[in-house]
Amino acid sequence: MSARSPSLPRPGTRPRCLNLRIGPRCLTLLVGSMVAGLSGTAVSPEPVWGQGVPGGERAAGSGSAASPQGHLQRLLLLNGTVHFGRVLDEGDPVRFELTDGEVVEISRERIVRIETLQGTLELGEFWPADPNASRLFFAPTGRSLSAGSGTFNAYYGLLPFASIGVTDRFTMAGGTPLFFGGSDGRLLYLAPKVQVIRSDQVQVATGVLALHFTGDSDDGTYLAYGVATMGSTSNSGITAGIGFGRSEGSWSSQPALVLGADIRTSRRVKLMTENYLFPGGGSATGLVSGGVRIMGERLAADLALVAPLGGDGGFVLPLVNFSFGW
């Protein structure tokens, strides 16, 4: 995810800090930077420091646990050494506590950059947080975006969907297809979500997915749902949910069920599955899917296969989604 640089003055002329900003240029880079997204490299208007650091983001003198008090910072020295931990004192020298508890003092003139990160350390290697952890392939999870953060998804490059964390518990999402419309007008979709339970092991949310054509006098189609995700971090979890639909003025008596999981297998790769069951009428239908999410610090790409259950099944469809988080 994004990194923030503290206002730490550095005497002398040193490599310039990267100031990552969210703007139209970043959004237009989303689909055009597919190769960078698949390789897991964060895309920004300027070169990212430290890409040539040996070991790819391995910490010098750091342990395998989260940083003290949950605030993980990354410090890069002029010689290429990377430390993980947190700043205790911004004086000169800077006092920096490593994740194993050791405190080091470093002269300001040796420091290139200090960043505040979202992610974890695994055996001394920094794993950036999943930039799209509030969703599986499409279904929401019980996780919530933090206030001011957001994601931009582009399914097949044609179905954009943006989500904004209004507060740490309330997320508003919505979008519209780029090229589809007709006599009924343009399709709009809105999806507010509220997180009602947040603990170390369980996160529960409830929300609504609303679909409406701008030229249609009908009040639209809705899905009201509840979803729970069990797992200690955004790296892995099991998600289960239930929803009821409303169309043409009446609510369905049969629920839609969803069961999914995401498992982080490495710094850049997460395996995922998302499955639906629609009981009713004496026979059940549904969808099963499985695939992979390839992640950078800001960009992620989902590649999956989707197959129907019941009915006239027997075919498989690809699912492709690119997401950008901030």
C-alpha positions as a printed NumPy array, in Angstrom:
array([[  0.   ,   0.   ,   0.   ],
       [  0.948,   3.577,   0.131],
       [  3.887,   4.924,   2.101],
       [  4.076,   8.227,   3.932],
       [  7.32 ,  10.044,   4.61 ],
       [  7.623,  11.905,   7.916],
       [  8.781,  15.487,   7.784],
       [ 12.374,  14.596,   8.567],
       [ 14.844,  17.241,   7.328],
       [ 17.988,  15.865,   5.716],
       [ 20.994,  18.204,   5.438],
       [ 23.004,  18.173,   2.257],
       [ 21.978,  17.129,  -1.217],
       [ 20.753,  13.555,  -1.209],
       [ 18.528,  11.461,  -3.478],
       [ 15.112,  13.115,  -3.587],
       [ 12.271,  11.484,  -1.68 ],
       [  9.419,  10.098,  -3.701],
       [  6.164,  11.88 ,  -3.025],
       [  3.38 ,   9.511,  -4.129],
       [  0.187,  11.328,  -5.019],
       [ -3.193,  10.062,  -6.155],
       [ -4.426,  11.823,  -9.256],
       [ -5.745,  11.235, -12.764],
       [ -2.353,  10.162, -14.016],
       [ -2.17 ,   7.328, -11.486],
       [ -5.6  ,   6.083, -12.512],
       [ -4.784,   6.111, -16.201],
       [ -1.671,   4.089, -15.445],
       [ -3.772,   1.299, -13.907],
       [ -4.656,  -0.735, -16.981],
       [ -1.692,   0.449, -19.024],
       [  0.698,  -0.862, -16.377],
       [ -0.481,  -4.474, -16.551],
       [  3.036,  -5.81 , -16.772],
       [  4.108,  -3.867, -13.701],
       [  1.029,  -5.039, -11.85 ],
       [  1.685,  -8.68 , -12.654],
       [  5.276,  -8.382, -11.533],
       [  4.121,  -6.792,  -8.269],
       [  5.946,  -3.503,  -8.747],
       [  4.242,  -0.365,  -7.505],
       [  3.695,   2.146, -10.317],
       [  4.368,   5.811,  -9.698],
       [  5.183,   8.843, -11.836],
       [  8.793,   8.758, -10.582],
       [ 11.346,   5.951, -10.091],
       [ 10.901,   4.063,  -6.83 ],
       [ 13.936,   3.983,  -4.602],
       [ 15.546,   0.781,  -3.429],
       [ 14.493,  -1.524,  -6.285],
       [ 18.091,  -2.612,  -6.58 ],
       [ 18.576,  -3.405,  -2.907],
       [ 19.936,  -6.981,  -2.58 ],
       [ 17.39 ,  -9.432,  -1.226],
       [ 14.477,  -7.395,  -2.555],
       [ 13.223,  -5.721,   0.722],
       [ 14.958,  -7.83 ,   3.344],
       [ 15.647,  -6.08 ,   6.609],
       [ 19.035,  -5.758,   8.226],
       [ 18.89 ,  -6.746,  11.877],
       [ 15.105,  -7.177,  11.98 ],
       [ 13.003,  -9.979,  13.35 ],
       [  9.963, -11.751,  11.936],
       [  7.24 , -10.061,  13.985],
       [  5.23 ,  -6.91 ,  13.388],
       [  6.923,  -3.691,  14.425],
       [  6.528,  -2.3  ,  17.958],
       [  3.092,  -0.766,  18.646],
       [  1.95 ,  -1.764,  15.156],
       [  3.63 ,   1.118,  13.29 ],
       [  6.009,  -0.386,  10.745],
       [  8.514,   1.984,   9.184],
       [ 11.202,   1.34 ,   6.592],
       [ 14.504,   3.214,   6.709],
       [ 16.887,   3.205,   3.729],
       [ 20.547,   4.16 ,   4.116],
       [ 22.856,   5.52 ,   1.421],
       [ 24.759,   2.228,   1.302],
       [ 21.541,   0.332,   0.395],
       [ 20.893,  -1.139,   3.848],
       [ 17.199,  -1.403,   4.774],
       [ 15.971,  -1.344,   8.383],
       [ 12.43 ,  -2.055,   9.591],
       [ 11.016,  -0.774,  12.867],
       [  9.93 ,   2.671,  14.064],
       [ 11.435,   6.1  ,  14.735],
       [ 11.807,   6.9  ,  18.433],
       [ 13.472,  10.297,  18.055],
       [ 13.811,  12.449,  14.922],
       [ 16.832,  14.302,  16.269],
       [ 20.356,  13.939,  14.939],
       [ 21.271,  11.16 ,  15.22 ],
       [ 17.9  ,   9.534,  14.555],
       [ 17.025,   6.877,  17.127],
       [ 15.361,   3.91 ,  15.402],
       [ 13.952,   0.846,  17.161],
       [ 14.228,  -2.353,  15.111],
       [ 11.506,  -4.987,  15.222],
       [ 13.642,  -7.218,  17.453],
       [ 13.797,  -4.423,  20.064],
       [ 17.329,  -3.226,  19.35 ],
       [ 17.714,   0.565,  19.194],
       [ 20.2  ,   2.033,  16.7  ],
       [ 21.37 ,   5.627,  16.268],
       [ 21.931,   6.821,  12.688],
       [ 23.213,  10.17 ,  11.465],
       [ 20.682,  12.066,   9.341],
       [ 23.145,  12.502,   6.483],
       [ 23.28 ,   8.702,   6.014],
       [ 19.491,   8.436,   5.543],
       [ 17.878,   8.453,   2.109],
       [ 14.262,   7.887,   3.12 ],
       [ 11.94 ,   6.875,   5.96 ],
       [  8.507,   5.482,   5.118],
       [  5.505,   4.428,   7.172],
       [  4.191,   1.174,   5.705],
       [  1.153,  -1.045,   5.751],
       [  2.181,  -4.677,   5.854],
       [  4.037,  -7.26 ,   7.906],
       [  7.502,  -8.736,   8.216],
       [  7.815, -12.445,   7.507],
       [ 11.247, -13.889,   8.374],
       [ 12.834, -10.479,   7.818],
       [ 11.098,  -9.841,   4.467],
       [  8.52 ,  -7.081,   4.076],
       [  5.158,  -8.293,   2.779],
       [  3.039,  -5.312,   1.665],
       [ -0.604,  -5.379,   2.708],
       [ -3.033,  -6.662,   0.09 ],
       [ -4.186,  -3.463,  -1.691],
       [ -7.615,  -5.053,  -2.33 ],
       [ -8.154,  -6.975,   0.928],
       [-11.716,  -5.677,   1.356],
       [-12.785,  -7.939,  -1.533],
       [-12.234, -11.421,  -2.855],
       [-12.619, -11.505,  -6.651],
       [-15.908,  -9.621,  -6.425],
       [-17.633, -10.41 ,  -3.138],
       [-16.9  ,  -8.143,  -0.168],
       [-15.072,  -9.474,   2.862],
       [-15.663,  -8.487,   6.484],
       [-12.54 ,  -6.295,   6.315],
       [-12.974,  -2.544,   6.025],
       [-10.994,   0.208,   4.361],
       [ -9.431,   2.73 ,   6.71 ],
       [-10.64 ,   6.333,   6.588],
       [ -9.283,   8.149,   3.537],
       [ -8.003,   5.037,   1.793],
       [ -9.601,   3.468,  -1.246],
       [ -9.418,   1.065,  -4.155],
       [-10.163,   1.313,  -7.856],
       [-11.097,  -1.926,  -9.634],
       [-11.464,  -2.485, -13.373],
       [-13.076,  -5.816, -14.229],
       [-12.   ,  -6.83 , -17.732],
       [-10.904,  -3.218, -18.095],
       [-14.548,  -2.27 , -18.811],
       [-16.365,  -2.427, -15.467],
       [-14.839,   0.174, -13.112],
       [-15.667,   0.045,  -9.41 ],
       [-14.267,   2.494,  -6.861],
       [-14.386,   2.159,  -3.06 ],
       [-13.628,   4.87 ,  -0.497],
       [-13.175,   4.524,   3.259],
       [-15.391,   7.301,   4.618],
       [-14.519,   6.224,   8.168],
       [-12.619,   3.229,   9.504],
       [-15.931,   1.341,   9.591],
       [-17.939,   2.78 ,   6.693],
       [-17.069,   2.205,   3.034],
       [-18.897,   3.643,   0.035],
       [-18.41 ,   2.023,  -3.366],
       [-19.899,   2.498,  -6.8  ],
       [-19.358,   2.614, -10.517],
       [-20.822,   2.294, -13.986],
       [-19.803,   0.269, -17.071],
       [-17.736,   2.239, -19.573],
       [-19.448,   1.285, -22.812],
       [-22.806,  -0.286, -21.995],
       [-26.134,   1.486, -22.207],
       [-29.404,   1.348, -24.075],
       [-33.011,   2.412, -24.035],
       [-33.11 ,   1.893, -20.27 ],
       [-30.234,   4.326, -19.766],
       [-26.904,   3.76 , -18.068],
       [-26.437,   1.136, -15.379],
       [-25.28 ,   2.519, -12.038],
       [-24.19 ,   0.441,  -9.066],
       [-23.712,   1.57 ,  -5.483],
       [-22.496,  -0.53 ,  -2.567],
       [-22.319,   0.993,   0.933],
       [-20.832,  -1.288,   3.609],
       [-20.612,  -0.938,   7.396],
       [-18.268,  -3.005,   9.551],
       [-20.109,  -3.971,  12.742],
       [-17.58 ,  -6.271,  14.449],
       [-13.783,  -5.965,  14.434],
       [-11.543,  -8.209,  16.518],
       [ -8.176,  -9.883,  16.093],
       [ -9.739, -13.013,  14.6  ],
       [-13.186, -12.038,  13.259],
       [-14.451,  -9.111,  11.177],
       [-18.137,  -8.79 ,  10.288],
       [-19.812,  -6.324,   7.927],
       [-23.211,  -5.677,   6.428],
       [-24.122,  -3.78 ,   3.299],
       [-26.217,  -3.358,   0.176],
       [-25.474,  -3.722,  -3.528],
       [-27.898,  -1.543,  -5.532],
       [-28.276,  -1.688,  -9.339],
       [-30.31 ,   0.89 , -11.239],
       [-30.746,   2.014, -14.846],
       [-30.924,   5.804, -15.116],
       [-33.788,   5.751, -17.633],
       [-35.852,   3.1  , -15.856],
       [-38.846,   4.   , -13.718],
       [-38.311,   0.823, -11.674],
       [-36.777,   1.386,  -8.241],
       [-33.889,  -0.941,  -9.111],
       [-32.467,  -4.258,  -7.938],
       [-30.909,  -4.724,  -4.51 ],
       [-28.933,  -7.295,  -2.582],
       [-28.783,  -6.853,   1.197],
       [-26.069,  -8.996,   2.782],
       [-24.023,  -9.84 ,   5.818],
       [-20.496, -11.216,   5.6  ],
       [-17.901, -12.455,   8.094],
       [-14.164, -12.989,   7.59 ],
       [-12.193, -15.155,   9.996],
       [ -8.444, -14.64 ,  10.04 ],
       [ -5.905, -12.651,  12.035],
       [ -4.528, -10.52 ,   9.165],
       [ -5.325,  -9.449,   5.605],
       [ -2.909, -12.136,   4.394],
       [ -5.275, -15.084,   4.876],
       [ -8.859, -15.702,   5.885],
       [-12.123, -17.564,   5.335],
       [-15.161, -15.521,   4.281],
       [-18.809, -16.58 ,   4.517],
       [-21.884, -14.515,   3.742],
       [-25.605, -14.527,   3.112],
       [-27.748, -12.137,   1.093],
       [-31.349, -11.555,   0.043],
       [-32.325,  -9.906,  -3.206],
       [-35.083,  -7.442,  -4.005],
       [-36.424,  -6.887,  -7.517],
       [-39.651,  -5.51 ,  -8.983],
       [-40.776,  -4.374,  -5.56 ],
       [-40.48 ,  -7.654,  -3.641],
       [-37.812,  -9.45 ,  -1.657],
       [-36.693, -12.977,  -2.473],
       [-37.542, -15.683,   0.059],
       [-34.444, -17.668,  -0.901],
       [-30.968, -16.506,   0.15 ],
       [-27.787, -16.332,  -1.851],
       [-24.85 , -17.91 ,  -0.012],
       [-21.163, -17.182,  -0.527],
       [-18.123, -19.029,   0.786],
       [-14.584, -17.998,  -0.068],
       [-11.013, -17.979,   1.145],
       [ -7.745, -16.182,   0.522],
       [ -4.348, -17.628,   1.441],
       [ -1.098, -15.654,   1.149],
       [  1.61 , -17.999,  -0.135],
       [  4.425, -15.492,  -0.718],
       [  5.273, -11.809,  -0.755],
       [  3.497, -11.249,  -4.066],
       [  1.008, -14.122,  -4.441],
       [ -2.311, -14.961,  -2.82 ],
       [ -4.486, -17.951,  -3.737],
       [ -8.241, -17.284,  -3.662],
       [-11.582, -18.974,  -4.165],
       [-15.086, -17.459,  -4.243],
       [-18.172, -19.659,  -4.512],
       [-21.925, -19.005,  -4.611],
       [-24.953, -21.175,  -3.929],
       [-28.5  , -20.188,  -4.93 ],
       [-30.93 , -22.678,  -3.351],
       [-34.58 , -22.821,  -4.348],
       [-37.19 , -24.612,  -6.422],
       [-36.01 , -28.059,  -5.411],
       [-32.653, -27.635,  -7.194],
       [-29.657, -25.513,  -6.326],
       [-27.509, -23.584,  -8.732],
       [-24.346, -21.67 ,  -8.132],
       [-20.877, -20.619,  -9.204],
       [-17.434, -21.873,  -8.249],
       [-14.204, -20.   ,  -8.902],
       [-10.531, -20.255,  -8.13 ],
       [ -7.497, -18.24 ,  -9.036],
       [ -4.647, -16.051,  -7.921],
       [ -4.017, -12.461,  -6.871],
       [ -0.616, -11.012,  -7.749],
       [  0.198,  -8.016,  -5.576],
       [  2.42 ,  -5.002,  -5.418],
       [  2.314,  -2.239,  -2.825],
       [ -0.409,  -0.404,  -4.774],
       [ -1.383,  -2.566,  -7.726],
       [ -2.94 ,  -6.031,  -7.785],
       [ -4.143,  -8.313, -10.569],
       [ -6.747, -11.063, -10.123],
       [ -6.757, -13.97 , -12.581],
       [ -9.388, -16.675, -12.077],
       [-11.638, -19.255, -13.731],
       [-15.393, -19.32 , -13.025],
       [-17.703, -22.296, -13.657],
       [-21.47 , -22.717, -13.048],
       [-22.998, -25.345, -10.795],
       [-26.218, -27.123, -11.768],
       [-28.411, -26.154, -14.69 ],
       [-26.722, -26.352, -18.09 ],
       [-23.166, -26.152, -16.75 ],
       [-20.108, -27.431, -18.518],
       [-18.3  , -24.233, -19.499],
       [-15.621, -22.126, -17.804],
       [-15.192, -18.371, -18.02 ],
       [-12.065, -16.344, -17.237],
       [-12.193, -13.5  , -14.736],
       [ -9.669, -10.663, -14.902],
       [ -9.547,  -7.707, -12.548],
       [ -6.951,  -5.   , -11.97 ],
       [ -7.032,  -2.967,  -8.774],
       [ -5.208,   0.099,  -7.527],
       [ -5.133,   0.954,  -3.837],
       [ -4.239,   4.095,  -1.932]])
